[in-house]
Amino acid sequence: MSAPDDTSKATRHVFPPAPESAAAAREFVHARLLAWGVREPLDDVVLLVSELVTNAVVHARSPLEVALRRADGQIEVMVTDAVPRGTVPQAGPLRVDASAPPDNSRGGGLGLALASAIASSWGVSYGHEDKAVWFRVPDGPRGSAPGRASLESPPVRRVPERPARPSTWSSLDTALKSRLSLPQLLERTVETAAVALGGDAAYITLATSDETMWEVRCAVGLTHGEPWRPLRVRTEETFPSAAPEPGPVINDDLMIARAHRGRLSRAGMRSLVTAPLIVDGRVTGLLGVASKRTRHFGPTSSQRLQDGADRIALPVERARLAEVERGRRASLSFLAEASDLLAGTLDERMTGALAAQLITSRLGRWCAIHTTNELGAFQLSHVAHGDEKLNDILRGLLSDMHPREQLDPTPLWTPAELSKEGLGEELVRELAHGPAISVPLVAHGRVLGWMTVGKHESEDFTRDEVDVADDLSSRVASAMESARLHERQAAMSDALQRSLLPAKEKEPVIPGVDHAVFYRPADEKNVVGGDFYDVFAANGRWCFAVGDVCGTGPEAAAITGLARHTLRALAKEGFSPAYIMQRLNMAILEENTSTRFLTMLYGELSPIAGPEGGIRLRMVSAGHPLPMRLNPRGEVAAFGASQPLLGAFEDVEFSNESVDLRPGEVVLAVTDGVTERRSNSDMLGDEGLMKIFSGCSGLTAQAVISRIDRELEEYAPGGHTDDTAMMVLRLL
């Protein structure tokens, strides 16, 4: 070996087989080289030491020694471990987070690959009790080292010097060709960047979907072994240089860069270098590497980082845009599905419950729906948590809360407030640190309630999720408004319908006659039906009517009211059924401007004098289905004659029909909602009703009604698409 010159220096240090040794070795080498006045190959040496020590820690798991020597215009580093027969790993991914446990599943590191790419010479020496990996780099700018004899080397296998220096980012180039997903590509990028610059941490920031903010998508060395979650960034106080410059930026000392409140400072980082990701002249992201040492990065480091940023800028931007498009399609699909489900119910409570379930399935960990009452006061109507066992606890916390608009995700409670409630530690942590938003439910300019959504402490709301929640709130509010209008209309229709039918408690008791009535509106509960019935006493007679107005709604209700009151007024004056029908027909023609027709069966009952007894029925069937008569032997027959319907013609005359009914006989009067009951393409008709009625012999009037209703449901389940009215008269 040639004689050393006056710059010859040497030092060594022993490190334990711990994950922290890589950072300690970098600090040791960095400090010694600076003390010796070495500047130009500093980054290369620290980078190679970091990888070789990491490989020794992961694979050898023995105490290791780092020897550093400067002589004859070169810098030599030797990393020695106590595993002589261990295989030296070749190339593979590297774990940068020094605080995380070693990853024993990886096949190798970047040590020898980087040595081959960076060092002028390198090699491996195997002894009886140890193994050493060494490398040499020129002392000074590359290409300016004096042509002097090389250092005396240990007995090793030599590798020829390489005239050209391959790219530091060769492993990243391989990753780009592997068609990785965006999260995988970002993870590989930050790991490679940290290794390439010998840093202790690295992160990558991309534009959000609306490109109004930056979002830290992936990081290593900052999370103490925990997975990184996206973090939106607004100012440099959170991450220095978060708003990228046109070129790389170096922060020599973060303590004077107003970063003491940021995560970098909390992780112990002191210096930082960043490089923007630029696509078509537009900054789309930021790649940063941090170190625990001040003034760790120089121009070489910043240029190397910019080279890496330029390599990934276009692939990452393409993947980000594809991710944004998938997210938008998923959001549109979710909103469309939610709209369909919300439109399927016209019940306000069901709407709120459905909204809470939709939100917990897509947007948050829990959801609360507050609604307003008639006085404008708020009340908690629904609570849904991903863990149903926590619903009651969450309801207790939210019951007294007055919601307010909060689109910026922040926790609703402090740990001190929750600790007073005696909650479990996990739930306190989730609610005290988990973000929450509160969105008003507004329809037609009126606040109907509030929708509050919360997430787990390890999650955060993206801008897209806030927008989806805001869009969903308008759909929920619209569905609630429709439900409230429907409920009001249904209540008014129900009240109007009740006014058109006689009250049960006011129905008269007819001597010698057991009677029962039945009414069921169609499926449209918010529309007044056109069918009606009436039973009343008039001057020693008992009168009844079963009618059907053409159509439904207010116009039909007007005809029903006119018919009912006209019947009662004329019957109490003692007029005959035929005359009453004549007057009613004229009244309808005078009042009806919407061409509404009315069919009606009207009759009067009076006792028959004599030993056999019975009831005499005088009636008129004005276009209505004829009544049916059931005798004790089970024989059924229709009786009477059909006469013109009411409200259609002026020059019509009606005639009275008289029928004597004997004890034991049963009379059935129905509207066409019974006979026109359909099962697929088949209709019940008069014959089908006669068959059902024939089996009702011996039953009470109410039992006959129940039997017919049950048979109709069996014939066509749920098929009551028209109003239905029935009346049964059974002679005792």
VOGU-3710 file (C-alpha; in Angstrom, 3 decimals, decimal comma):
1> msapddtska> 0,000/0,000/0,000  1,305/3,429/-0,813  2,200/5,808/1,968  -0,710/7,836/3,267  -0,751/11,569/2,764  -1,566/14,234/5,307  -5,317/13,756/4,743  -5,299/10,143/5,913  -7,934/9,551/8,617  -9,771/6,512/10,004
11> trhvfppape> -12,491/5,763/12,591  -14,867/2,974/13,502  -17,934/2,343/15,655  -19,920/-0,716/16,826  -23,739/-0,710/16,603  -26,322/-3,127/18,064  -28,573/-5,246/15,788  -31,515/-2,846/16,227  -33,673/-0,995/13,673  -32,333/2,322/14,983
21> saaaarefvh> -28,793/1,411/13,995  -29,256/2,524/10,381  -30,075/6,066/11,464  -27,272/6,037/14,026  -24,773/4,824/11,426  -25,824/7,561/9,020  -25,354/10,144/11,767  -21,950/8,710/12,659  -20,648/8,712/9,066  -22,184/12,083/8,255
31> arllawgvre> -20,626/13,755/11,297  -17,155/12,260/10,680  -17,065/13,220/7,012  -18,101/16,783/7,798  -15,417/16,943/10,486  -12,857/15,766/7,932  -14,000/18,467/5,489  -15,607/16,080/3,010  -18,470/17,682/1,053  -18,900/16,312/-2,467
41> plddvvllvs> -19,330/12,498/-1,988  -21,109/12,985/1,338  -24,621/12,040/0,137  -23,383/8,954/-1,728  -21,461/7,609/1,245  -24,333/8,172/3,702  -26,780/6,517/1,289  -24,655/3,383/0,886  -23,953/3,130/4,615  -27,679/3,368/5,361
51> elvtnavvha> -28,514/0,471/3,069  -25,618/-1,788/4,059  -26,316/-1,335/7,765  -30,009/-1,969/7,230  -29,241/-5,202/5,379  -26,919/-6,300/8,196  -29,558/-5,563/10,830  -32,330/-7,351/8,950  -30,391/-10,415/7,799  -27,378/-10,890/10,069
61> rsplevalrr> -29,025/-9,858/13,335  -25,669/-9,544/15,071  -23,627/-6,613/16,393  -22,008/-4,817/13,492  -19,064/-2,509/13,046  -18,833/0,440/10,660  -15,261/1,393/9,756  -14,631/4,665/7,903  -11,286/5,550/6,289  -10,100/8,463/4,172
71> adgqievmvt> -6,762/8,147/2,379  -5,081/8,346/-1,044  -7,914/10,387/-2,577  -10,625/7,857/-1,712  -13,110/7,174/1,053  -13,529/3,580/2,157  -16,363/2,206/4,303  -16,524/-1,341/5,648  -19,583/-2,839/7,384  -18,729/-6,005/9,331
81> davprgtvpq> -21,163/-8,426/11,014  -20,645/-11,671/12,987  -22,362/-14,049/10,557  -19,608/-15,364/8,269  -21,751/-17,850/6,404  -24,790/-15,636/5,794  -25,712/-14,875/2,220  -25,351/-11,262/1,207  -28,765/-10,125/-0,122  -28,995/-8,696/-3,564
91> agplrvdasa> -31,716/-6,287/-4,770  -35,194/-5,749/-3,327  -37,446/-3,189/-1,613  -36,290/-1,447/1,550  -38,229/-0,442/4,636  -37,292/3,099/5,575  -39,253/3,683/8,775  -36,587/3,041/11,372  -39,128/2,854/14,170  -40,952/-0,065/12,526
101> ppdnsrgggl> -39,905/-3,683/13,190  -37,663/-5,357/10,608  -39,434/-6,937/7,689  -37,951/-10,450/7,525  -40,084/-11,438/4,576  -38,224/-9,406/1,981  -35,658/-11,161/-0,112  -32,970/-8,494/-0,049  -32,115/-4,827/-0,051  -30,602/-2,289/-2,376
111> glalasaias> -27,118/-2,423/-0,791  -25,022/-4,191/-3,411  -27,138/-2,850/-6,266  -26,486/0,693/-5,079  -22,810/-0,084/-4,433  -22,525/-1,343/-7,973  -24,212/1,816/-9,247  -22,446/4,411/-7,103  -19,097/3,100/-5,781  -15,921/3,031/-7,835
121> swgvsyghed> -15,161/-0,403/-6,352  -16,752/-2,713/-3,788  -16,531/-6,239/-2,504  -17,351/-8,843/0,172  -14,869/-10,517/2,525  -15,676/-13,762/4,358  -13,693/-14,743/7,479  -13,931/-17,501/10,093  -15,905/-15,356/12,506  -17,216/-12,453/10,502
131> kavwfrvpdg> -18,229/-11,110/7,115  -17,498/-7,628/5,726  -19,006/-5,609/2,854  -16,898/-2,654/1,726  -16,958/0,030/-0,935  -14,844/2,956/-2,082  -15,808/6,293/-3,640  -13,500/9,063/-4,893  -12,688/11,780/-2,356  -13,924/14,938/-4,035
141> prgsapgras> -16,003/15,686/-7,158  -16,433/12,677/-9,397  -13,736/12,469/-12,030  -11,326/14,815/-10,135  -9,698/12,207/-7,844  -5,908/12,112/-8,310  -4,507/9,116/-10,104  -2,732/7,598/-7,114  -2,340/4,054/-6,008  -5,375/2,526/-4,358
151> lesppvrrvp> -5,675/1,680/-0,684  -4,403/-1,617/0,471  -7,432/-3,891/0,575  -8,254/-6,957/2,630  -8,201/-10,282/0,779  -11,429/-9,884/-1,141  -13,026/-10,603/-4,477  -12,571/-7,456/-6,557  -15,125/-6,021/-8,920  -13,977/-4,033/-11,961
161> erparpstws> -14,667/-0,322/-11,829  -17,598/0,863/-13,918  -17,015/3,794/-16,230  -20,706/4,794/-16,319  -22,924/5,369/-13,270  -26,403/3,760/-13,560  -29,427/5,655/-12,293  -30,170/5,750/-8,572  -33,835/5,329/-9,471  -33,464/2,023/-11,336
171> sldtalksrl> -35,659/0,221/-8,780  -38,325/2,878/-9,253  -38,149/2,394/-13,022  -38,856/-1,285/-12,446  -41,841/-0,398/-10,270  -43,242/1,882/-12,955  -43,185/-1,008/-15,416  -45,005/-3,307/-12,969  -48,419/-1,611/-13,334  -48,792/-1,071/-9,616
181> slpqllertv> -51,872/0,557/-8,125  -51,564/4,197/-7,120  -51,145/3,462/-3,364  -48,489/0,837/-4,132  -46,647/3,173/-6,498  -46,676/5,991/-3,938  -45,398/3,680/-1,220  -42,555/2,428/-3,428  -41,721/6,021/-4,386  -41,340/7,361/-0,854
191> etaavalggd> -39,334/4,325/0,248  -36,967/4,666/-2,696  -36,665/8,435/-2,243  -35,709/8,091/1,408  -33,036/5,533/0,539  -31,748/7,457/-2,463  -31,118/10,573/-0,353  -30,160/8,851/2,897  -33,116/10,485/4,677  -35,005/9,390/7,762
201> aayitlatsd> -38,454/10,083/6,324  -40,174/10,819/3,038  -43,659/11,777/1,907  -45,541/12,543/-1,279  -48,298/15,113/-1,660  -50,848/15,145/-4,508  -53,631/17,508/-5,477  -57,082/16,673/-4,165  -59,830/15,653/-6,557  -61,102/19,230/-6,824
211> etmwevrcav> -57,475/20,468/-7,072  -58,051/23,125/-4,411  -55,767/21,619/-1,754  -52,810/19,293/-1,296  -53,198/15,866/0,260  -50,338/13,867/1,810  -51,100/10,442/0,392  -48,166/8,368/1,604  -45,259/8,732/4,036  -42,533/6,698/5,748
221> glthgepwrp> -40,610/7,514/8,885  -43,344/9,741/10,325  -45,915/7,343/11,731  -44,021/5,123/14,213  -44,910/1,927/12,393  -48,606/2,783/11,916  -50,168/2,982/8,439  -50,341/6,472/6,977  -53,760/7,990/6,357  -54,346/10,800/3,871
231> lrvrteetfp> -53,840/14,267/5,339  -55,025/17,434/3,634  -52,513/20,265/3,761  -53,257/23,992/3,611  -50,172/25,873/4,786  -46,443/25,446/5,162  -46,932/25,406/8,921  -48,181/21,835/8,559  -45,571/20,704/6,073  -42,842/23,108/4,988
241> saapepgpvi> -42,903/23,757/1,260  -46,326/22,124/0,991  -47,105/24,653/-1,714  -44,503/23,584/-4,291  -42,086/25,936/-5,957  -41,146/25,606/-9,656  -38,015/23,676/-8,639  -36,552/21,752/-5,669  -36,417/23,530/-2,297  -34,043/22,881/0,617
251> nddlmiarah> -34,898/23,735/4,236  -31,643/23,523/6,213  -33,264/23,860/9,639  -36,975/23,196/10,109  -36,928/24,823/13,526  -36,666/28,205/11,848  -39,140/27,286/9,089  -42,233/27,640/11,322  -42,703/23,868/11,280  -42,700/23,297/15,025
261> rgrlsragmr> -46,437/22,588/14,904  -46,166/20,133/12,021  -45,757/16,403/11,907  -42,208/16,629/10,589  -41,085/18,434/13,722  -42,946/16,041/15,988  -41,126/13,162/14,292  -37,775/14,803/15,073  -36,960/15,950/11,536  -34,612/18,928/11,209
271> slvtaplivd> -33,920/19,341/7,484  -35,976/18,799/4,358  -35,646/18,791/0,588  -38,683/18,858/-1,710  -39,195/18,519/-5,452  -42,403/19,276/-7,368  -44,138/16,821/-9,695  -44,710/18,744/-12,926  -46,949/17,621/-15,813  -47,416/19,869/-18,851
281> grvtgllgva> -46,014/22,812/-16,948  -48,489/22,328/-14,077  -47,467/21,315/-10,555  -49,478/18,209/-9,622  -47,724/17,082/-6,465  -44,700/17,281/-4,201  -42,059/14,719/-3,209  -40,179/15,412/0,007  -37,366/13,728/1,982  -36,522/14,741/5,564
291> skrtrhfgpt> -33,593/14,080/7,895  -33,063/14,297/11,636  -29,869/16,260/11,006  -29,629/19,906/10,073  -28,071/20,859/6,735  -28,198/17,225/5,637  -29,139/17,913/2,007  -27,171/19,719/-0,652  -27,549/20,594/-4,337  -26,730/17,028/-5,358
301> ssqrlqdgad> -29,529/15,697/-3,166  -32,065/18,176/-4,481  -31,171/17,419/-8,096  -31,357/13,687/-7,436  -34,793/14,097/-5,855  -35,990/16,192/-8,787  -34,858/13,428/-11,157  -37,037/10,966/-9,250  -39,984/13,378/-9,186  -39,730/13,843/-12,944
311> rialpverar> -39,815/10,074/-13,475  -43,034/9,516/-11,550  -44,889/12,767/-12,288  -46,780/11,632/-15,392  -47,603/8,030/-14,272  -48,763/9,284/-10,868  -50,926/12,025/-12,391  -52,535/9,556/-14,775  -53,259/7,169/-11,911  -54,614/10,036/-9,775
321> laevergrra> -56,978/11,197/-12,506  -58,184/7,621/-13,038  -58,772/7,343/-9,284  -60,719/10,624/-9,294  -62,889/9,397/-12,158  -63,625/6,102/-10,383  -64,519/8,017/-7,244  -66,892/10,304/-9,118  -68,618/7,379/-10,797  -68,992/5,618/-7,446
331> slsflaeasd> -70,431/8,791/-5,905  -72,932/9,245/-8,729  -73,967/5,597/-8,463  -74,413/5,926/-4,699  -76,488/9,106/-5,028  -78,663/7,557/-7,740  -79,295/4,473/-5,622  -80,005/6,613/-2,560  -82,496/8,719/-4,542  -84,362/5,615/-5,678
341> llagtlderm> -84,558/4,247/-2,141  -85,620/7,563/-0,619  -88,281/8,066/-3,290  -89,740/4,670/-2,445  -91,082/5,778/0,935  -93,549/8,496/1,856  -93,064/8,134/5,600  -90,869/10,747/7,287  -89,554/8,432/10,008  -88,748/5,763/7,458
351> tgalaaqlit> -86,968/8,379/5,340  -84,767/9,431/8,263  -83,950/5,850/9,216  -83,105/4,974/5,617  -80,862/8,043/5,278  -78,939/7,106/8,436  -78,378/3,562/7,174  -77,228/4,780/3,751  -74,711/7,166/5,309  -73,173/4,597/7,662
361> srlgrwcaih> -72,788/2,194/4,745  -70,899/4,660/2,556  -69,792/7,917/4,161  -69,147/7,533/7,864  -68,834/5,449/10,985  -72,001/6,898/12,538  -74,854/9,222/11,624  -77,501/11,215/13,469  -80,636/12,805/12,006  -82,236/15,767/13,805
371> ttnelgafql> -85,633/16,994/12,587  -87,730/20,061/13,343  -91,282/19,974/14,654  -94,152/22,334/13,882  -92,734/24,914/16,313  -89,249/24,783/14,772  -87,678/22,982/17,741  -85,039/20,326/17,036  -85,424/16,735/18,098  -83,171/13,709/17,573
381> shvahgdekl> -85,091/11,256/15,414  -82,527/8,650/14,270  -79,067/7,437/15,278  -77,077/4,749/13,476  -73,585/3,510/14,387  -71,501/0,901/12,613  -71,553/-0,997/15,919  -75,245/-1,258/16,829  -74,389/-1,753/20,506  -73,281/1,893/20,625
391> ndilrgllsd> -76,528/3,334/19,243  -78,029/4,028/22,670  -74,812/5,602/23,975  -74,543/7,840/20,945  -78,221/8,762/21,237  -77,646/9,896/24,800  -74,732/12,111/23,744  -76,618/13,663/20,843  -80,089/14,060/22,357  -79,332/17,454/23,912
401> mhpreqldpt> -77,059/18,706/21,136  -78,247/21,645/19,057  -76,798/20,979/15,580  -75,153/23,700/13,541  -73,602/23,779/10,099  -70,120/22,273/10,170  -68,645/21,332/6,809  -65,053/21,499/8,067  -64,441/18,059/9,662  -63,679/18,517/13,382
411> plwtpaelsk> -64,540/16,453/16,506  -67,808/17,318/18,249  -66,581/16,620/21,791  -63,401/17,007/23,805  -61,932/14,105/25,809  -62,826/15,951/29,023  -66,488/16,191/28,009  -66,666/12,511/27,129  -64,825/11,329/30,231  -67,698/12,651/32,346
421> eglgeelvre> -70,086/10,278/30,552  -68,266/7,179/31,781  -67,652/5,847/28,269  -65,110/3,230/27,293  -61,617/4,342/26,346  -61,967/3,207/22,738  -65,250/5,068/22,216  -63,879/8,217/23,881  -60,880/8,127/21,551  -63,090/7,620/18,498
431> lahgpaisvp> -65,504/10,450/19,326  -62,947/12,885/20,728  -60,531/12,522/17,815  -62,773/11,330/14,982  -63,819/14,045/12,504  -67,486/14,937/12,069  -69,513/17,145/9,749  -73,049/18,499/10,141  -75,135/19,417/7,099  -78,551/21,129/7,163
441> lvahgrvlgw> -81,536/19,441/5,526  -83,061/22,258/3,491  -86,101/22,001/1,193  -87,692/25,005/-0,498  -85,637/27,367/1,630  -86,816/25,845/4,913  -84,596/23,878/7,321  -86,241/20,526/8,060  -83,413/19,156/10,179  -79,709/18,346/10,320
451> mtvgkhesed> -77,611/15,402/9,217  -74,476/14,776/11,298  -71,868/12,271/10,110  -68,818/11,084/12,052  -65,819/8,925/11,203  -63,280/6,813/13,058  -60,233/8,564/14,463  -58,001/6,879/11,881  -60,057/8,246/8,966  -60,737/11,642/7,493
461> ftrdevdvad> -63,321/13,218/5,195  -62,162/13,908/1,675  -63,485/16,881/-0,210  -65,484/14,534/-2,427  -67,119/12,897/0,593  -68,145/16,272/1,989  -69,640/17,155/-1,408  -71,488/13,819/-1,565  -72,866/14,378/1,944  -74,029/17,855/0,943
471> dlssrvasam> -75,699/16,496/-2,208  -77,291/13,636/-0,285  -78,657/16,060/2,322  -80,689/17,885/-0,333  -82,143/14,570/-1,522  -82,985/13,502/2,020  -84,598/16,901/2,671  -86,643/16,628/-0,520  -87,818/13,135/0,455  -88,718/14,379/3,955
481> esarlherqa> -90,656/17,305/2,531  -92,559/14,960/0,212  -93,278/12,637/3,148  -94,565/15,533/5,269  -96,797/16,788/2,463  -98,079/13,282/1,887  -98,822/12,811/5,577  -100,684/16,145/5,723  -102,694/15,303/2,619  -103,429/11,816/3,949
491> amsdalqrsl> -104,633/13,308/7,242  -106,902/15,784/5,411  -108,208/13,050/3,116  -108,883/10,791/6,066  -110,744/13,557/7,887  -112,789/14,333/4,761  -113,516/10,653/4,153  -114,730/10,224/7,745  -117,063/13,182/7,285  -118,638/11,453/4,293
501> lpakekepvi> -119,367/8,200/6,141  -121,698/7,819/9,130  -120,053/7,386/12,501  -120,269/3,810/13,799  -121,683/4,929/17,118  -124,470/6,864/15,360  -125,699/4,022/13,169  -129,336/3,173/14,096  -130,500/-0,161/15,486  -132,978/-1,675/13,017
511> pgvdhavfyr> -135,583/-3,882/14,769  -135,452/-7,472/13,535  -132,451/-6,789/11,315  -128,757/-7,534/11,962  -126,734/-5,204/9,725  -123,036/-4,569/9,100  -121,127/-2,232/6,797  -117,600/-2,280/5,350  -115,465/0,325/3,611  -111,874/0,177/2,385
521> padeknvvgg> -110,229/2,864/0,206  -107,861/2,002/-2,599  -104,080/1,862/-2,075  -103,827/5,643/-2,595  -104,270/6,702/1,028  -103,913/10,374/0,275  -106,918/10,477/-2,107  -110,538/10,612/-0,966  -112,426/7,593/-2,229  -115,540/7,679/-4,376
531> dfydvfaang> -117,443/4,831/-2,660  -119,712/5,482/0,299  -122,557/4,030/2,347  -125,181/5,421/4,730  -127,709/4,025/7,216  -130,230/6,254/9,011  -133,749/6,374/10,434  -136,484/8,545/8,916  -140,067/8,780/10,295  -140,476/5,129/11,327
541> rwcfavgdvc> -138,519/3,823/8,353  -134,893/2,718/8,131  -133,076/3,898/5,074  -129,808/2,732/3,574  -127,673/3,645/0,562  -124,590/2,234/-1,137  -123,060/4,477/-3,809  -120,067/4,810/-6,101  -118,932/8,115/-7,618  -116,954/7,943/-10,859
551> gtgpeaaait> -113,338/8,811/-9,931  -111,697/9,956/-6,717  -110,430/13,125/-5,134  -112,085/16,387/-4,093  -114,535/16,401/-7,017  -115,760/12,930/-6,117  -115,989/13,957/-2,460  -118,197/16,886/-3,430  -120,633/14,567/-5,230  -120,597/12,161/-2,288
561> glarhtlral> -121,402/14,926/0,172  -124,167/16,271/-2,044  -125,747/12,812/-2,426  -125,579/11,937/1,261  -127,134/15,151/2,509  -129,801/15,224/-0,227  -130,841/11,650/0,591  -131,232/12,378/4,278  -133,122/15,626/3,742  -135,616/14,197/1,240
571> akegfspayi> -136,087/10,889/3,114  -137,036/12,696/6,313  -139,683/14,582/4,317  -141,319/11,231/3,514  -140,624/11,128/-0,233  -140,453/7,787/-2,040  -137,150/6,294/-3,274  -138,020/7,031/-6,913  -138,767/10,696/-6,199  -135,612/11,010/-4,119
581> mqrlnmaile> -133,533/9,622/-7,021  -135,203/12,064/-9,399  -134,389/15,066/-7,220  -130,858/13,829/-6,575  -130,218/13,421/-10,305  -131,260/17,029/-10,935  -129,145/18,289/-8,040  -126,068/16,546/-9,394  -126,644/17,922/-12,882  -126,979/21,454/-11,487
591> entstrfltm> -123,898/21,298/-9,241  -121,565/19,015/-11,148  -119,278/20,872/-13,560  -116,739/18,072/-14,004  -119,037/15,395/-15,471  -118,971/13,106/-12,436  -121,489/10,243/-12,492  -122,955/8,400/-9,532  -124,353/4,880/-9,214  -126,446/4,178/-6,147
601> lygelspiag> -128,603/1,540/-4,519  -131,086/3,252/-2,224  -133,689/1,444/-0,163  -136,143/1,803/2,695  -137,029/-0,939/5,211  -140,374/-1,239/6,950  -141,885/-4,156/8,917  -144,596/-6,361/7,337  -147,725/-6,751/9,414  -149,006/-10,292/9,909
611> peggirlrmv> -148,136/-13,558/11,645  -145,220/-14,410/9,301  -143,557/-11,059/9,833  -140,622/-10,004/7,707  -139,365/-6,781/6,170  -140,565/-4,965/3,071  -137,826/-3,348/1,006  -138,639/-0,495/-1,374  -135,650/0,411/-3,496  -134,145/1,935/-6,629
621> saghplpmrl> -130,903/0,706/-8,219  -129,638/3,663/-10,265  -126,967/2,081/-12,467  -125,589/0,189/-9,472  -124,751/-3,544/-9,183  -127,969/-5,320/-8,158  -128,241/-6,591/-4,581  -128,069/-10,341/-3,855  -130,367/-12,429/-1,694  -129,303/-15,528/0,260
631> nprgevaafg> -131,985/-17,863/1,709  -131,453/-20,350/4,577  -130,904/-23,181/2,060  -127,767/-21,430/0,687  -129,369/-20,311/-2,572  -128,248/-16,943/-3,959  -130,004/-14,756/-6,520  -129,799/-11,125/-7,611  -133,007/-9,134/-7,487  -134,314/-5,800/-8,741
641> asqpllgafe> -133,867/-4,001/-12,055  -131,083/-1,659/-13,086  -132,210/1,906/-13,785  -130,276/4,913/-15,226  -127,280/6,177/-13,306  -127,345/9,607/-11,676  -125,815/12,763/-13,077  -125,775/11,633/-16,705  -129,168/12,502/-18,201  -131,882/15,054/-17,460
651> dvefsnesvd> -135,016/13,411/-18,904  -135,004/10,181/-16,912  -137,617/8,667/-14,617  -137,137/6,230/-11,776  -139,624/3,657/-10,437  -139,968/2,025/-7,031  -139,406/-1,725/-6,587  -140,755/-3,652/-3,599  -139,346/-6,923/-2,262  -140,539/-8,861/0,807
661> lrpgevvlav> -137,762/-10,382/2,853  -138,385/-13,306/5,263  -136,597/-14,149/8,509  -133,329/-15,960/7,940  -132,694/-14,298/4,599  -129,569/-12,166/3,998  -129,227/-9,224/1,586  -125,810/-8,172/0,250  -125,138/-4,833/-1,502  -121,647/-4,035/-2,858
671> tdgvterrsn> -119,838/-1,565/-5,101  -118,010/-2,621/-8,245  -114,716/-2,696/-6,318  -115,841/-6,159/-5,152  -117,124/-7,690/-8,368  -114,283/-6,237/-10,451  -111,565/-7,661/-8,198  -108,897/-9,112/-10,489  -106,464/-11,973/-10,168  -104,052/-11,506/-13,086
681> sdmlgdeglm> -106,337/-11,450/-16,132  -109,340/-13,046/-14,366  -112,123/-10,995/-12,774  -114,308/-12,178/-9,888  -117,614/-10,957/-11,404  -121,150/-11,552/-10,152  -120,841/-15,336/-10,405  -117,709/-15,406/-8,273  -119,327/-13,227/-5,635  -122,459/-15,431/-5,616
691> kifsgcsglt> -120,278/-18,474/-5,022  -118,615/-16,835/-2,034  -121,918/-15,491/-0,697  -123,581/-18,904/-0,918  -121,238/-20,215/1,765  -122,305/-17,566/4,278  -125,631/-19,102/5,328  -126,154/-19,033/9,085  -123,504/-16,394/9,713  -124,067/-13,067/11,399
701> aqavisridr> -123,938/-9,910/9,278  -120,432/-9,047/10,473  -119,272/-12,628/9,906  -120,550/-12,450/6,335  -118,494/-9,272/5,782  -115,387/-10,940/7,232  -115,877/-14,109/5,166  -116,216/-12,171/1,897  -113,212/-9,948/2,701  -111,042/-12,995/3,460
711> eleeyapggh> -112,134/-14,778/0,281  -111,378/-11,688/-1,790  -107,867/-11,481/-0,360  -107,253/-15,156/-1,109  -108,578/-14,697/-4,640  -106,335/-11,657/-5,359  -103,836/-10,881/-2,571  -103,289/-7,131/-2,274  -105,569/-6,545/-5,260  -107,790/-3,846/-3,728
721> tddtammvlr> -106,917/-1,245/-6,340  -110,397/0,268/-6,210  -112,521/1,530/-3,333  -114,661/-1,167/-1,782  -117,964/-0,797/0,101  -120,314/-3,559/1,316  -123,526/-3,680/3,318  -125,182/-6,801/4,752  -128,774/-6,979/6,072  -129,727/-10,233/7,887
731> ll> -133,293/-10,734/8,977  -133,538/-12,224/12,474
//
